[in-house]
Amino acid sequence: VDVFFALELCLMFALLLLEIFRLNSYRSLSPPGPRPLPFVGNLPQLSKEKLLPKYGEMCSIFLGKKPTIVLNNMQLAKEAFVQNGTVFSGRPLPPLQAWINKGHGIIMADYGHSWRQQRRFALHTLRDFGLGRKNVEERVAEEAHYLIKEMLKQEGKPFYPIHQFMNAVSNIICSIIFGDRFEYNDKRFAKLLEILNENVRFAGSTMAQIVNLFPVLLYLPGSQQTMLRNVQALKKFLLEIVEEHKKTLDPDNPRDFTDAYLIEMTKVRDSIHERLNVWNS
């Protein structure tokens, strides 16, 4: 037992030395900043007032094990993110989002050729289906009619309208993306809206920030596992819609964004430089 205990102590001491070496190596190449603690970085110090300004317009801190550069000057931030926006646009995803998305998606895609390609196609196609034009206003007006009709069913009684509002907004989006809307009493769609809302709440929670700081927590039981299951349920629902579109697809007459994306996928299928796939749609 004593031998194993001694080995554990040696291992912990070695890990501590490696962490200190890593921190010092990074700090020697970075702007000045408060000295971080091993493994937790500067988290215990961030609650102190005026900690960062004393290091100048640019300083380095560690959020857990993650090195971070802080810009304390509006002009410096403008220079970095506006005047040199393309240079600073390609930042890594937080571990939680990277674990969930598996490298797919448009909104959270890393800046580069793939992102520009996805954005160009999305904007062009959405404009073709009326984004920014009068027919989108017509879709909004039509859904507003359904929303008012649904709310009148309450007969003047007080009720919590979050589901109705979420359903209405989602239907406007779905009418463009899928070419269809979902009834307010559709239990499956209501469940999907519920889990989507649950994921948004968790993504902005303190626990999500802790998971991002210590990614090893991703593989332990917790809300992050619920978030993963929710995403899998959402993907299953979307894949069913995509499969239905494939069965009735007319390459010469796209009905919605999903049709247009499937058609574009067939056009670029042989190009190794293209990253259009179902999970990016």
GUNURO-489911 format. One record per residue: residue in one letter; x, y, z of N, C-alpha, C in turn. Coordinates in steps of 0.02 Angstrom, whole numbers, plus 50000, padded with zeros to 5 digits. Each point is the difference from the previous one (the first is absolute). Last residue first. Example, Ala and Ser with C-alpha at 12.3 -4.5 7.8 and 13.67 -1.06 7.14 Angstrom:
<pts>
S506424988850354500425005950003499615005550037 A500154971449996499555005950000500455006050000 
</pts>
This chain:
<pts>
S486665105647840499415003449972499555002650054 N502024986750027500145007249994499395003849975 W500024976250024500035003050067500225007349998 V499844986649797499355000650032500045003850066 N501905006049830499714993650019499375001350040 L502235012949863499274999950006499794993050018 R502275010149959499804996750062499255000350010 E502165001449796499345002150024499814996050062 H502004996949867500055006450035499335002150030 I500414980649861500274998750066500035006450041 S498274992649798500535004750016500254998850070 D498134988749886500654997549978500585004650017 R497665005350048500174993750034500704997649983 V498555020049936500695000650024500264993650032 K497775002049906500425003649952500744999950021 T498264991050139500134995649943500475003349950 M499285012650186500434994650022500184995449942 E498415017249968500685002549999500504994750022 I497714994950012500205000749930500735002349995 L499034999150213500104993249974500235000249927 Y499405020450101500634997550028500154993049974 A497965010149940500555003549968500674997450025 D498034991950104500064997649931500615003049965 T499505008350212500254993250004500084996949931 F499025021650023500725000150010500294993050002 D497765001449865500215003550061500764999550006 R498794991249811499435002850036500215004350060 P501114992849744500094999750073499435003750036 N500404990049752499495004150034500074999550076 D501344988049838499855006049960499505004650035 P500734978550092500595004449992499865006449962 D498424984950158500005001749929500585004949989 L499174981150206500425005549975499945000749924 T499024984750180499575004049955500395005749967 K501034984450155499534995749963499605003949948 K501505011150151500374996249949499524995849957 H499155011950187500165004549945500364996249944 E499574988650199499375001249964500125004549940 E501814996550144499864993949962499355000749961 V500605017450146500454999849942499854993949957 I498865001950204499765005049952500424999949937 E500704986550176499384997349972499715004849949 L501885006950122500184995049950499384996949968 L499745015150181500205003449939500174995149944 F499494991350214499425003349973500165003349933 K501774990850122499574994649975499385003049966 K501465014750112500294997649937499574994549968 L499405007950214499885005149950500264997949931 A500474986350185499284999749985499825005149945 Q502195000350082499904993949961499264999249980 V500605017650144500255001349933499894993949955 N499494997750228499535004649968500205001449928 R501454987450134499414996149982499485004349964 L501905010950087500194995849943499404995849977 M499725013050194500065004349941500174995949938 T500014989250207499325001549979499995004349937 Q502054996150100499774993849968499285000849976 Q500975017450124500294999849932499804993749963 S499425003750230499555003349952500284999849929 G500944980650154499825007050014499555002849946 P502034979050049499275001350003499865007350017 L502304995549875499704998150064499255001249999 Y501595006249827499904992849999499734997250066 L500565023449960499544998149947499824992650003 L501645011350140499334999250027499494998049947 V502285005749952499954993150023499304998750028 P500755022149928499664995649952499944992850021 F500265024350116500274993450018499664994749956 L499475022649963500655001050031500354993450016 N497805000149912500465002649949500705001150028 V498284993550148500164994549955500495002249946 I499165016450143500464995750037500224994149956 Q498355014349917500655003549999500534995850037 A497784992450002500284999349933500685003349995 M498785002450200500254993249993500314999049931 T498885020250049500664999750032500314993149991 S498225007349813500034999150073500725000050026 G499025001049767500165006350032500084999750075 A499434980949866500595002849967500215006650031 F497984989250070500604996850028500635003149970 R497915007449918500085002050070500644997050029 V499394993549784500215007050000500125002450071 N499134978349971500705000449980500265007250000 E497714996250043500404997350055500755000449984 N498455005549833500025005350050500434997950060 L499594984049838500425005249970500095005850049 I498524982750055500704997950010500485005049970 E497695004349973500164999950072500744998050010 L499074999349785500105007050020500215000350073 L499424979049918500635002249970500155007350018 K497934990850065500544997050039500685002349973 A498105006449881500015003650064500574997450044 F499544988849800500345006349987500055004250064 R498814980050015500704998649986500405006449988 K497635001050032500364998450062500754998849987 D498115015449878500454994649980500464998450059 N498325017949982499864994250043500414993949979 Y500115020849882500175001750069499874994250048 E500684996349737499445002350040500215001150072 F501665002749788499774995050047499445002950043 R501125004449733499945002450068499724994450043 D501505002449749499414997850037500015003150070 G501815000549834499415000849959499364998150034 F502405000950080499694993549985499395000649954 I501325019650061500504994649998499704993449976 I498605019450026500535001549952500484994149992 S498274998650157499665000949936500515001649945 C500694998550228499894993449969499675000649931 I500315019650132500654997449978499904993449962 I498125009350098500225004549947500664997549971 N499144988750186499634998549939500205004549942 S500905003550218500294994049969499644998449934 V499155017550133500655001949971500314994149963 A498014995650116499885004749945500655001949965 N500074986550194499734996249944499915004649939 M500665009850203500554996049972499764996249939 F498375012050119500465004549966500584996249968 Q498434987750129499695002749939500475004649961 H500724991550210499964994749950499715002749935 I500095014550189500664998749971499984994749945 P498205011050150500004999649926500664998049968 Y498374996550230500715001449988500124999149925 F497605007850121500404994249980500715002349987 P497265008250089500735001050001500364993649981 K497545005249901500314997650062500755001349997 G498375004449819500125005450048500314997850066 E499564984749815499375003250021500105005150056 Q501504984549863500045000550073499405003650030 K500414997549763499734993950029500015000150076 L500985017049861499285001050014499684993850029 M502264999549926499935003650064499275001350018 E500544989949791500184995550054499905003450068 K499685012849805499484994950005500124995350058 I501655015749947499425003350032499434995050009 L501884992349884500175001350070499415003250037 Y499874996349765499954993750037500125001150075 H500315018649861499294998150000499904993550039 A502185007149961499685004350051499264998450006 E501244989949828500114996850065499715004050057 E499855009249783499624993850003500084996550068 A501295019149955499305001950010499564993750006 V502274996949948499935002550069499285001750015 R500534993949780500064994250045499915002050072 E500075017149841499374996249994500014993850044 E501945012949983499495003650039499344996349997 V501684992149864500144998250070499515003550046 N499915005149772499694993650014500184997350069 K500915020849911499325000550023499714993250018 R502655002850023499515002149950499294999550028 G502094992950108500075007149987499515002649949 L500324975049983500275003550059500125007349982 G499134981849850499635005750024500275003650060 F500834980849859499374998050031499675005750038 D502085003249891499574997049948499324998150028 R501665007550149499725005649961499544997449945 L501154984150124499485003150041499695006049965 T501864989449898499404995849998499435003150039 H502115010850003499745000049932499344996149997 L501184999950204499725006749985499685000249931 A501124979950063499415001250042499685006749983 F502054994149892499444996049976499365001650040 R501985010450070499825002449934499394996349974 R500944992750203499675006450008499755002649932 Q501304980350005499354998850030499605006550005 Q502225001549924499604996349952499294999050026 R501605009550142499815004849947499554996749948 W500894986250171499515004850027499775004949947 S501714984749941499364996650011499475004850025 H502225008149974499684998749936499314996850010 G500675012550214500454997349949499614998849936 Y499525002450283500085004549943500524997149952 D498464984250156500615004050005500075004249936 A497564992350095500574997649960500605004750008 M497675001050094500584999150043500624997549961 I497935004449886500075005650046500644999550040 I499394982249852500185006149964500165005650049 G500224971250019499615006050012500255005949960 H501394977350107499495001849950499665006550018 G501704987450132500295003349942499515002149946 K499384989750213500424995349962500285003149936 N498455008250190499915001049928500414995349956 I500104999650246499314999149978499955000149924 W502095004250104499804993250017499304998549974 A500835022049982500374995649954499804992750010 Q499115016250148499705000549933500364995549950 L500905000850218499324997350003499675000249931 P502205009750031499984992750000499304997049999 P500425023949888500044997650069499934992449999 L500975010149777499374999450036500134998350073 P501845013849852499744993350014499345000250038 R500765019549824500154997950069499694993250013 G500385018249794500054992750008500214997950069 S499795023349927499354996749996500044992550015 F501735018649982499804997850066499344996050000 V500995009149799500574997050035499774996850066 T498505012649864500134993449971500574996450035 G499405022650065499504995050018500154993049973 N501115023450027500344993749984499544994050015 Q499155021850029500505001549948500374993749978 V498394996950172499695003449943500515001049943 F500594989550211499414996549976499645003349941 A502095008950104500064992749994499414996949963 E500035023450048500554998449954500044992549987 K498485007750162499775001749933500534998249948 A500574997550226499514995049981499745001249929 L501425016050093500384993949986499534994449978 Q499045020150072500355001149936500394993849979 M498955000250212499514999549946500335000849931 N501194989550221499935006449967499544999449940 N500944982150141499695004650047499875006949970 L500354972349931500125006849974499625004950044 V501044973550032499485004850015500205006949973 I500584971949964500265006849993499415004850010 T500514973250084499545004949970500345006849998 P500354970750049500295006849997499535004749961 K499384977150145499965003249935500305007050001 K499614983750183500624998549963500035003749934 G498505010950173500174993050010500674998749966 L499625020349932499354997850023500044992450008 F501945020349993499834993049988499324998650030 I501315023449894499754996550058499864992849980 S501325024749907499864992949994499724997350066 C499995025849867500304995750050499784992849989 M499975028049905499964993049980500334995750053 E499855023550029499454999249952499904992849978 G501165003950241500025003649937499414998449955 Y500464992650231500474996749954500005003249931 K498525006350182500695001850019500524996749955 P497574995849979500255006449974500725001650017 L498834979550086500275000049932500275006849977 L498984996550219500554995349993500345000749932 K498075011950118500585003349970500604995349995 E498264990350163499905005849958500685002649974 K499374973950064500305006150028499935005849951 S499334977249953499505003750038500285006550029 L501324983549879499605004249956499475004150037 Q501654982850083500195007150003499525004649963 P499894975350010499905002750067500135007550006 L500354988849786499305000350021499915002850071 N502014995649848499875006250036499295000650026 G501094975749956500175006349967499895006050045 V499764975150032499425004550005500145006849969 F501724982549991499364996849986499405004750003 P502225009450112499954993849961499284997449997 L500365026250025500114994150043499954993849956 P500785025649914499474995050009500194994650049 R500705027149972500284993350001499444994950013 P499545023849875500084997150067500254992949996 G500705015349796499374998650034500124997050068 P501195009449737500024999250073499314998850029 P500494991749748499985006550035500004998950076 S501144980249867499355003449999500045006850033 L501684981749988499865002049930499385004349994 S500774990550208500615003149973499895002649929 R498324987450116500045006950024500615003749972 Y499674976749954499525004249965500075007350020 S501344984350110500195000349929499535004549962 N499534995350227500575004649993500215000849927 L498294984450052499785006850013500565005049989 R500524977149983499575002149945499785007250008 F501224990050175500435001149942499595002549940 I498834993450192500375006250013500455001849941 E498894979549991499525005549993500345006750012 L501264980450033499865000949929499525005849989 L500474993850222500595003149969499885001249925 L498334988350118500045007050023500585003749968 L499794976949963499485003749963500015007450019 A501424985850121500245000749931499505003949957 F499404994650220500535005150001500265001249929 M498444982850032499685006550010500515005649998 L500814978049992499645001649939499685006950004 C501064991550192500495001749948499665002049935 L498654992150175500285006650016500505002249948 E499124978449980499485005049986500265007050014 L501384982050057499975000849928499485005349980 A500164994050227500595003849979500015001249925 F498324986450088499895006850022500585004549979 F500174976949962499525003149954499875007350018 V501384987750144500335000849936499545003549950 D499174994150213500455005750004500345001449933 V498664980650021499585006050000500435006250000 
</pts>
